[in-house]
Every structure is written in structure tokens, then in C-alpha cells.
Amino acid sequence: MKYTTEIVVDVPREEFIKKMDDPDNMKHWQQGLIGYEQLSASPGQEGSRMSLSYEMGKRKMDLVETIIKKDLPEEIHMTYETKGVHNIQKNYFKEEGEKTRWVSESEFQFSGFGMKLMGFLMPGAFKKQSLKYMQDFKAFAENGTSVLNS
């Protein structure tokens, strides 16, 4: 399953990247994030890995993020692995005056009958979640609004 989401954030690209590239900021725009742990000696670099833990309602989910390409301020690509799901995220950042256009290409590969069925029956839920993270990042970057206060 593949889809693209995009949003324009009313901050200059340099400021956008600074806020996005700081893992301590993730809790402010990724609802459900309960913690992260760097798994690599040089975090934030190509090939580095980070463990992320989320709580979605009563469901807990752990993923491993791997940075596969980092060419900031232009783009950053990552993979996310969890049981039954391999997600490839390609993020592009374009300057538009004092604003930044964030284009995110998502590809989900499912293994196991249950996850394949969920991907087939609920593709809109994945896109909706991606867009929610983007909207929450926009609110955080523009106004300092954190999902921790909601």
C-alpha cells in the first residue's frame, strides 16, 4: 500500500528541520509516543537505529526506526519495523518563501494474514494517522502546541 500526504508549515525550512530533527520534540507531535531509545553509537545519521514505543488506546506498539537516507534540509528517508509491518517513509522538504512544504511518501508492506487484511480493509486509517502526525507537527512548529496538553 502506497500513498502521499503533504502539508505546508508556516515556518522557514531551517527552523522546521531543527524542530523535526530533535528526537526530544517527537512527544509534542506524535500522539501516543511513550518513549524512545537510541540503538546506535551515532544517532541521527544514515544507518542509525532508534526504538520507539507507542500506546494507542489499550494497545502497545514497539517499532524500530532506521535512517536510510539523510540529506537535510532537502530530505530524510526512514524505515519502521514492527511485527507484521515494514513501513518506508520518504520525506521531502521544500522551501516556499518563509514556509516549508512537507511531502511524505509512505509505503506499507504487510506480512501475516491479519496485517494484510487490516491493510486491505482499512487503508484510509493509515493515511489518516500520517496526516494527523503532520498536522500535529504543524501546530507544534508554528505555535508550540503540544499533543501532551490535549
C-alpha positions as CSV (number, residue, x, y, z in Angstrom):
1,M,0.0,0.0,0.0
2,K,1.4,3.4,-1.0
3,Y,0.2,6.9,-0.6
4,T,1.5,10.5,-0.4
5,T,0.5,13.2,2.2
6,E,1.6,16.8,2.3
7,I,1.2,19.9,4.3
8,V,2.6,23.5,4.3
9,V,4.0,24.6,7.6
10,D,4.3,28.4,8.2
11,V,7.9,28.3,9.4
12,P,11.2,28.7,7.4
13,R,12.7,25.4,6.4
14,E,15.8,25.8,8.7
15,E,13.5,26.2,11.7
16,F,11.3,23.3,10.5
17,I,14.3,21.0,10.2
18,K,15.7,22.0,13.6
19,K,12.4,21.1,15.3
20,M,11.9,17.9,13.3
21,D,15.4,16.6,13.7
22,D,15.3,16.8,17.5
23,P,14.0,13.5,18.9
24,D,13.0,15.1,22.2
25,N,10.4,17.1,20.2
26,M,8.6,13.9,18.9
27,K,6.5,13.6,22.1
28,H,5.0,17.0,21.2
29,W,3.6,15.9,17.8
30,Q,3.4,12.1,17.9
31,Q,0.3,11.3,19.9
32,G,0.8,8.0,21.8
33,L,4.6,8.1,21.9
34,I,5.7,7.0,25.4
35,G,9.4,6.7,24.8
36,Y,12.4,6.2,22.5
37,E,15.9,4.8,22.8
38,Q,18.8,5.3,20.5
39,L,20.2,1.9,19.4
40,S,23.2,3.3,17.5
41,A,26.5,4.9,18.5
42,S,25.9,7.9,16.2
43,P,22.2,8.8,16.5
44,G,20.6,10.7,13.7
45,Q,23.0,9.5,11.0
46,E,22.3,7.3,8.0
47,G,22.1,3.7,9.2
48,S,21.4,4.7,12.8
49,R,18.5,2.9,14.6
50,M,16.1,4.0,17.3
51,S,13.5,2.1,19.2
52,L,10.1,3.8,19.6
53,S,7.3,2.8,21.9
54,Y,3.7,3.9,21.4
55,E,0.4,3.4,23.3
56,M,-2.7,3.6,21.2
57,G,-5.7,3.2,23.5
58,K,-5.0,-0.2,25.2
59,R,-2.6,-1.4,22.5
60,K,1.1,-1.0,22.9
61,M,3.4,-1.0,19.9
62,D,7.2,-1.0,19.6
63,L,8.9,-0.1,16.4
64,V,12.5,0.2,15.2
65,E,13.3,3.2,13.0
66,T,16.3,3.1,10.7
67,I,17.5,6.2,8.8
68,I,18.2,5.0,5.2
69,K,18.9,8.4,3.7
70,K,19.6,11.8,5.3
71,D,20.2,14.8,3.1
72,L,18.8,17.6,5.2
73,P,17.4,20.2,4.6
74,E,16.1,18.5,1.4
75,E,15.0,15.1,2.5
76,I,15.2,12.2,5.0
77,H,14.0,8.6,4.5
78,M,13.4,6.0,7.1
79,T,12.1,2.5,7.6
80,Y,9.9,1.4,10.5
81,E,9.7,-2.2,11.5
82,T,7.2,-3.9,13.8
83,K,5.5,-7.2,13.9
84,G,3.8,-7.8,10.6
85,V,4.6,-4.4,9.1
86,H,7.5,-2.8,7.2
87,N,7.0,0.9,6.5
88,I,9.2,3.0,4.2
89,Q,8.8,6.8,4.8
90,K,10.3,9.2,2.3
91,N,10.1,12.8,3.5
92,Y,10.9,15.9,1.3
93,F,11.1,19.5,2.5
94,K,10.7,22.3,0.0
95,E,11.2,26.0,0.7
96,E,8.3,28.2,-0.2
97,G,9.3,31.6,0.8
98,E,9.1,31.7,4.6
99,K,7.1,28.4,4.6
100,T,8.0,24.8,4.3
101,R,6.2,22.2,2.2
102,W,6.5,18.7,3.7
103,V,5.7,15.9,1.3
104,S,5.7,12.4,2.8
105,E,5.6,9.2,0.7
106,S,4.5,6.2,2.7
107,E,4.8,2.6,1.6
108,F,3.5,-0.2,3.9
109,Q,4.4,-3.8,3.3
110,F,2.4,-6.3,5.4
111,S,3.2,-9.9,6.4
112,G,0.9,-12.3,8.0
113,F,-2.8,-12.7,7.2
114,G,-4.1,-10.3,10.0
115,M,-1.9,-7.4,9.0
116,K,-2.5,-7.9,5.2
117,L,-6.3,-8.0,5.9
118,M,-6.1,-4.8,8.0
119,G,-4.1,-3.0,5.2
120,F,-6.7,-4.1,2.7
121,L,-9.7,-3.2,4.7
122,M,-8.5,0.0,6.4
123,P,-6.1,1.8,4.1
124,G,-7.7,5.1,5.0
125,A,-6.8,4.7,8.7
126,F,-3.1,4.6,7.8
127,K,-3.3,7.8,5.7
128,K,-5.4,9.5,8.3
129,Q,-2.8,8.7,11.0
130,S,0.1,10.0,8.8
131,L,-1.8,13.2,8.1
132,K,-2.6,13.6,11.9
133,Y,1.1,13.5,12.7
134,M,1.8,16.1,10.0
135,Q,-1.0,18.4,11.3
136,D,0.2,18.0,14.9
137,F,3.8,18.8,13.8
138,K,2.5,21.9,12.0
139,A,0.7,23.0,15.3
140,F,3.9,22.4,17.3
141,A,6.2,24.1,14.8
142,E,4.0,27.1,14.2
143,N,2.5,27.7,17.7
144,G,4.4,25.5,20.2
145,T,1.2,23.4,20.6
146,S,1.9,20.0,22.1
147,V,-0.2,16.9,21.9
148,L,0.8,16.3,25.6
149,N,-1.7,19.0,26.6
150,S,-4.6,17.5,24.7
